[in-house]
């Protein structure tokens, strides 16, 4: 049974069409994954379905009293700072009123008492109907499943990081009795355990679901339908993500055959047109010209659906590793590190010239610390690392900062790798930086843009070893696929930290996984995860404990994080001020370019908020 029907809906923002003529239905048992490149209108579509936006044309109809619950990418505003995280403000107000009524009933009589008793009964029944009496326990279970500790649940809400607040928002939303859940990138701040818990919860819940996610593993295991936004159009597929992509490949192949047919027909019609012209049959000639134009229009429409322009094409210049694929690059022996508790103990492994190693483990286990020790950025408590033959190492961390944030994108690459203007522009274009994007200040770049530019600079190196810390965090699915292909084609060694299980399966041929304070080799992610879950089941308290601040090294890292957080906060303030100036100005004085700049400012603000939350999460 359909609970939502959309018919030819369209939406434009400041004169730019985002969605055009979308029609679809959502059934009461659907688990829908909504995918598409960044900026294609996924969040806009969720808001249209939720009713917080109205379509410019077309209709969205809900069957009966359908309750829709939506999670946005920003944490919910929570003004009740005096309340605990596990408290529900509505239930707290109801309980306070019931306490007042109890006092008044002690002294009232007659009709007044009857009225007080009736009101008390109504509140008590509402509390029971809405599940108020076990709300705290149910919310605590949700938050524990999403990765929050008991200590975090007892903190004031405003002291949590952006990522932790998002988990609280998600945990609360999942308690709402909605018929349709709309979730905008709920997996962003979850580790493996949180993802697994959310996956199982959504599969067991009897409600329709539409979820925006770039996590293909999650989409494969949760979704039974896939909606893809591309070129302002919506394409729908039956099955999970992998099945949908197979259907898309079949559709693309069919469109390719259609293109070939149209190209042949255009060629034939043009030949006939020329014959008409040579025989001076002008009426027939003009008629044939119109036929050719219509065929060309059809061909353009089909062409727009076949292999749409890919904004990026990742590749790395290759070091000469083919001569000795077994050459040893890195040797690690008995490495140990602790802050106020052990992170890892007596870790030993080697990395050869063509190894593809995924480093996996729950949040806070020490993955990034281990990478920094390998790179010589911090020291270990004990053990040793041997870099054999002075290998060239290229590194990209979770956050990317540039030495001079006032430089433009073009100036940065030209200064780092002097070359001709044509070569520099070509390199930037392959990573999605064209035209105005090339003259953007580095301080104005979103998290995804910063990572793309840094990857572009890595392209100019010839690394023996690539070390990547959560490289997919700011990339959409297509960008992840392009990065995967580049890493598959790369001839050198790779060490990558990632929570993206699909990415790990594609690029890694072995896994080094944290199990407690041990770091052990596994054949694949699944083998590690089974061992990890056994450890969690045996030592749940230990696995949920938190890493406190370290002495000198963590103080240095904290200082860098605070600086990045401060810069991001200033960037947000600058753009918010620019938005206010636009909104307060006389609309009659606005030009088309003013509206375009305002739209860009709003997109940049979204990216900056996300980066701010990510930085807060790292500092938590």
N, C-alpha and C positions, 0 to 999 in steps of 0.2 A: 504494500500500500504506500502510495506517495504522500509524503508530508510537506514537501516543498516542490513547487513547479515554477520554473523561470521560463519566460517566453520573450525571446529577442531583446534582452536587456542590453543597454549600452551606457557607458559612462565616460565622460571626458573631464579632465582636470586642467583648468586654466587654458582652455582651447586645445589641449592635446588629448586625442581620443586614446583611452586606455583599454576599454572593452567594447566590442562591437558585435551586436546581434547574437548574444549568447542565449541558448535554450538548453535546459536540462531539467531532470527531476532528481529528487533525493527520496529514497524509500526508507521506511522506518527501521530496516535492518542493515542499511548501508554502512560500510566502513570505507570512506573515500579519502584517498591521498591526493592533495592538490599540489601540483608541481609546476615549475616554470622558472625561467631565468629571473634573477633579481630585477625588479622594476617592471615586471609584466602585469602586475595588478592583482596578485594573489590576496594581499590584505584587503584591497578594495573590494574584491568579490566576497570575502568573508563579511565585511561590514554591510554590504548590500543584502546578503542573506539574513544577517542579524537584525536588519532594519535600522541601523544607526546611520546609514546612507540611503538615499533614494536614487534609483536609476534615472538617467536623463530621458530614456525612452524604454518601452517594454514594461513587462509586469513580473512581479514575484508574488506568488500566491501560496499561503500556508493553509493546509487542510485542518480546519478546526482550531482549537486552542493549543497550538504547538508551542511548547516552552523551549526557547533557544538560549543556551549558555555559551558565552564566548570568552576565550582567553586571548588577550592581545600580547604583543611582544614587550610591552612595558608593564612593570608591576603595578598592581592596583593601588590607587591612593588609599591611605589608611590614616585617618585623622584622629583616631582614638588612641593616642600614644600612652594613655594611662592604662590601657587594657593589655593583657597578655596575648601572645600570638595565638594561643589556643582558644581565646574567648571570641564569641560571636557578638558584635555590638547589639544586634537586634535582640538576641536572647538575654543579654545582660540587662537591657532596658526592661524587658518583660519581667525578669526576676526581681528587679528593683521595684517595679510597680506592684508585683505580688506581695513583696514584703510590706510595702505601704498599706496595701489592702488588708493584710493580716492584722496590722496594728489598729486600723480603723474599725475592723470587725469586732475587736475586743471591747470597744466602747459603744458601738452603734446598736440600734434596735429597730424593730418594726420594718417599714418599707425601705428605710435607708440600709438596714442590714441585708434585706433581700437583694437590693441592687448591688451591694458590695460582693455578696456571695455569688451572684450571677456573673459579675465581671471577673471575679477570681476564677470561676469555673471555666469561662471562655478562654482566659489566658492559659490556664492549666491544660485545657484540651488542645489549644494551639501549640503549646510546648511539646505535647506528646505527638501530635500529628506531624510536626516539623522535625522531630528527632532531636530536640534540644537537650534532653537529659543525658544522652550518650554522645553529644556532638564533640566534646573535647577528646574523648577516647577515639572516635572515628577519625577526627582530624589528625591526631597524633599518629595513628597507624598510617595514614596517607603520607604525612611528612617524613616519617621514618622510612617508608618505602622509597620516597624521592631523595633520600640521602641526608636529611637534617638530623643532627644529634639532639639528645634530650637537652643538653646545655643550650643549643641554639633556639630550641622551642621555648625556653624560659627567658630569652633575651627580649628587650623591647624591640618592636618591629623596626624602628628607624635605625637601629644599630646593625642590622643585617646588611650584607652586601647586596648589590643589585641582583645577582644570580640567585642568592638565597631568598630574596623577596619574591622573585619569580616563582620559585618552588612553593613558597607559601601561597601565592596567588593560585597556582595550579592545584595544590592540595585542597584549598577551599572550594574552588570551582567544581572539582570532582565530587564534592558532597551535595551540590545542587541537584535537584530532581529534574533535570532537563530531558526533553525528548530528542534534542539535537545538540551535540557538542561541537563547537567550532574552536579549534586550537591552532594558534598561529605560532609555529616553531616551538612546541613545548619541549623538544629534546635538547635545546641549545645548552642548557646548564646542568645536564644530567650525566653521571658517569655510567659505567656498564650496569651496575646494580639498579640504579634509578631507571635506566632505560628498560631493563628486563621487567621491573615491577610495573612500570607504566604500560608496557606492552600487554602483560597479563591482565591488568585492570581493565583496559579498554576492550579486550577481547571478551571479557566476562560480563561487561556492562550491557544491559538491554536498552541501548539507545543508539540512534544514528550518530555518525561521526564524520566530520570533515576536518582533516588535519593537514596543515602546511608543514612540510619537513624536507630537509635535504639529506636525511639519513635513509639511504636506500635499503639497508638491512631492516630498519624499523618499518618502512613502507612494505617490504616483502612479507613481514610477519604479522602485520596488523590489518592491512587494507585488502578489500575485495573488489574495489573499483579504483581507477586512477583518472583524475581530471588533469589535463595539461593545458596551461595557457601559453599560447605562442602566436606572435603577430596579431594580437588583439582578439584571437579566436580561441574557442575552447574545444579540445578534442577529448572524447571520453573513451575509456577502455575498460573491459571486464577483466577481473583478475588482479593479482598483486603487481608490484612495480616491474619485476622481471618479465612477467607475462605481458604486461602492457607494452614494454619496450619491444618485445617480439612482434606484437600486433602493429606497433608503429613502423617497424622495419618492413613489414609486409605492405603497409599502406604506402610507405615511401617508394617501395619497388613498383607498386601499381601506378603511383603518380609518375614515376620515371618512364614507364611504358606509355602513359598518356602523353607525356612531353614528347617522346619520340614520334608518336602518331601525329601530334599537332605540328611538330617541326616538318614532318614529311608532307602533310597536307598544305602547310603554308608555302613550302617550296613548289609544290605542284600548282597551287593557285597563282603564285607569282609568275610562273612560267606561262600559264594560260593568260594572265593579265598582260604580259608583254606581247603575246601573240595578238591579243585584241588591239593593243596600241599600234603594233606594226601594220595591222590591216585597217587601221583608222575606224574601228568600231567603238567610238567614244562612249556611247551609252552603255555598252557591255563592259567596256574598260572600267568606267567609274563604278559600275555595279560590283565587278570583281574586286576592285580596290576596297570597297566596304566589307566584303567577305573576308579579305585578308586582314583588315584591321580588327574585325571581330575575333578572328582566329588568334591574332597576336595578343589581344586582351585576355582571351582564355588561357593562352600560354603563360602570360605574366601572372595570372591568378594561381595557376598550378605551380609555377616556378617559385612563388613566394612560400609554398608549403613544402618544397623539396629542399632539404639541406639549407635552412635559413642561415643567414650570415653569422658565422661564429666570430665572436669578437676577439677571441684569444687563441693562440697556438703556442703552447709551452714546449720548449726544448732546451737542452743543456749542451753546451760544447763539451766534447768528450775528451777525457784524458786517455792515454794509450794504455788500456788495461788488457787488451786482447792477447798481448804477448805472454802474459803470465797471470791467468785467472786465479791461481791459487796463492798468489803473492800475499803475504801477511801485511795488513795495514795497521791494525791496532791489537794489542794484547793487554788484557786486564787481569790482574791477579790479586785475589784476597782483598778486594776493596770494601771498606766499611765506612759508614757515616752515621752520625747521630746528632740530634739537637738535644732536647730534653729527654728523648727516648730514641732507641735505634730506628733508623730508616731502613738500612740494609746492611747485611753482614757477610763478609768473606765472599764477595761477588767475583766470579772469574768467567771470562769468555774471550773469544777472539773474533776479529772481523777480517775477512779476506777480501780480495779485490773486487769480487762481484757478488758479495753477500747482500741479501735484502732482509733486514732485521727490523721487526716491529717490537717496540718496547711498550708493554701494556701493564696496567694496574689501576686500582681505584684512585679517586682524587686524593691528593695529599700523601701518597705513598713514597714519593721521592723520585719520580721519573725525570722531572726537569732538573732536579739537583744532580742526578747521575749524569745527565747530558752535560751540564756545566762543568762537572769534574772531568769528563772526557775531553772537553774543549779547553781545559786549563783555566777556566774562569773562576774556579774556586778549588780549594784543596779538600782532600779526603782525610778522615781521621787516621786511616791506616791502609796499607796496600799500595800497589804501584800500577802505573799505566805506561806502556811502551808504544810509541808511535814509530813504526818501522819505515825507514827510508824517507822521512820527512814528507808524508802525504799531504796533498792540498785538500783542505777541508772547507766546505761551504756550509753555513749555518743560517737557519731562519727560525726565530723564536715565536712565541705566542703573540707578543706585541712587537711592533716595528716602530722604532724611533729613529729619526734622522738627525744628523749633527746640526744642520742648518734648516730649520723648518720654514724659513722665509724664501727659500729657493722654490722655483717652479719645478714641475715634473720633468720638463725638458732640460732645464739647467742642471738638475741633479744627475741625470744620466750622462749628459754631455761632460760634466765635470768629473764624474767617476770613471767614464770610459770615453775619452776623446775620440771622435770619429767625424765623418761628414754628416751634414744635416739630414741628407736623404737616408743614410743608414740609421741614424738615431730615431728619426720619425718612423721608419719601418719597424724597428724593434719595439718602439712604444705602441704602435698600432697593433702588433701581434698580441699585445697584452691588454688591449681594450682602451688604450689612451689615444684618442684622435681629436683633432681640431682643438676645441676649447679645453678639453681635458689635459692637453699637454702644457697649458699655461696656468693650470691650477697651482696654488701654493701648496706645499707639502702639508702645512698645518690644516688645510681644508679637506684633506683626503679622508675618506671613510676607512674603516678597518679593512674591508676587502680590497680597496684600492691600494692601501699601504702594503698589503701582502703581495699584491700583483706587481707593484713596482719593485719590491725587493726581490721577487722571483725573476723579474726582468734583469736586475743587476747580477743575480746569480748566473743567468744565462751566459754572461760575458766571461765567466770564470771557466777553468778546466779542472773541476774538482775530481780527486780520486774518491772522495767520500762526501756524500750529502747527509747532513744532519738536520732533520725537520721536526719541530715541536708543534704539534697540532696544526699542520698546514692547511687542513680543509675547513677550519673554523669559520672563515668568512667567505667561503666559496659556495655558489649554487651547484646543482647537480652537474650541469654541463661543464662548468669550470673544473669540478672535481674529476670528471672523466678525462678532460684534456690533460690535467696534471698526472693522472694515473698513466695515461699513454706515454707521456714524456718520461716518467720514471721507469716504465717497462722498457722503453727504448734506450734509456741511459745505460752505459756500459760499466759504470763504476759501482761502488758500494753505497748502500743507503741504510741509515738508521732513522726510524721515524717513530715518534710518539703520536698516537691517534686513538680517539674513541670511536672512529668511524669503522665499523666492522667490515663493511663492504670494501672500503678502501684498503684495509689491512689484507683482506683476502686476495685483492687484485695485485698489490705491489710487493707483499712480503712472502719470502719462501721459508721463513722461520720466525718464531716468536720467543722473546725473552720476557718472562712474566713475573711480576711481584706476587709472592705468596707469603704473607706475613712479612718477615724481614729477609726472607730468602728471595733471590732472583734466579729463576731456573729456566732452562731451555725447554721449548715445546714445539711440536711439529706445526701446530696451527692455533688460532685463537680459541677454538672450541675446546681443545685439550687443556689450555690454560684455564678457561672459565670454569670447567668442571672442577678442577683442583681448587680454584679460588672459592667457589661456592661451598665446597667441603670445609675449607678453612673458616669461612664466615659462619657456617652452621656450628662448627666446633668452638669457635672463639668470637661470638657476636660482639661482645663489649670491646675487645681489643680491636676488632676491625672497624668499629665506629668511633674509636678515640681520635683525638685531633692532634695535629702537629703544632706545638707552640713555637714562639719565635726563637731563632737561634741567636747566638751572640754576635760576633763581628760580621760574618758573611751575610746573615739575614738582615742586619741593620743596613748594610750597603744596598742589598736588593730592595728593601723597603724604601730607602731614600730614592732610588730610581723609579720605583712604582709611584711614589708620592708626586715626583716631578711630572711623570706622564699623566697622572690623574689631574694635577693642577693645570697642565696645558690643555687637556681635554675639556675641563670645566670652563676655562677661558674661551675656548673655541665655541662651546655651547652658548655661553653668554653673548659672544659677538653675533652669532647667527640669530639668537632670540631677539636681540636688540634690532637687527636688520629687519626681521619679520614684523616687529612692532611698528617700526617706522613706516613700513609698507601698509600695514593694516590701518594705521591712524591717518595716513595721507588721504587727500581727496581722490576718490576713485576716478573722477573724470580726468585727472592729470596722468593716470597710469598709461604707459605705452605697452605694446605687446611684449617687448623685451623685459619690462618690469615684471610682468606676470610670469614669464619664463624663469627669471632669476628667483622669484618667490618660490616657484615650484622646486627649483634646485635647492634652495635654502631648506625647505621642509624635508627633502630627501637627505640632505647632509645632516640635519638635526637628528633624524632617525638613526643614521649610521653612528653619529657621535654619541648618542645615548647608549647604543649597543656597546660601543667601545668603552664608555664610562663604566657600564655594568660589568664588562669583562675584566677591566682593571680592578674594580672593587672585589670581584670574585677572586682574583689572584691574591689580593691583599688579605682576604678573609682568613 
